[in-house]
């Protein structure tokens, strides 16, 4: 009895039939079956030729009495030759078509798998974009808080203590931040939300890009952002710092009085994104989910490796998204940040590297 693969119920397709690789498997099975059957046909025609030859020999020995039998034997030999010719032609034509089908199936599967990786990469970078869009809203909103503005206007002990308390209240509700800092025009930190955890009051941030860029913003609708970096003042944890100018009266075009910097706790938030990508258990064993900055530096990795130290050789070909095979034969899918709402993104990429 011929074996066949069935699912949970007889007559239903097996679970493996849902995998695109099944196309290649079935094509390989067809090629093997074709080879087996043609081999069998050749074996039969070979035996038939030998029988026909033996019959001709015996017919010749029988002389006039075997003449009629010789005609039949000759016809059998001729038919065997025709069958052999047909089998040779069949093998040649089927072989070419099966090879073409295998190539087509391989390309189709590779394209389907690659497109899936692109979708996963895009989903990852979209999720982080939506998250960071909220950070841009937070910093611009909190920079107008009366306690923050009053502290920047009059950095007295009382005003700074009240601002610090106010920032602490904000932090208790927004647990995705490590700390919030108020810096004066000279870049001196005059208040922060977690003074017990981070003793940063009096620290000089005047050389930080997020501070300088915020000072130079045109209106209160603008914000600045720094690259993901480990912060020595925050326990060397990786942070995404967003900043906005503190303006007189909290007005959008008010005089700049200082800068509010908010330090997003990058590590656990980014880890949740890259580890939350929906992979099958089989894929998870050989797949690496990454977030890359605009220089292709690894800023998040599902395997926890290379964060802020590794630069991936991503071959985008100037495309916003795509997939390709790398030098090691692995499959790589990538997608450039599309931004979210008013947040244009920072040129980051979602990236999936899959070893096959």
Helices and strands as residue ranges (DSSP letters): G 15-18, H 22-62, G 63-66, H 67-142, H 146-153, H 157-173, E 177-184, E 189-192, H 209-215, E 224-225, E 229-231, G 232-234, E 237-247, G 248-250, E 256-265, H 266-275, H 281-284, E 287-292, E 298-301, E 321-325, E 331-336, E 349-354
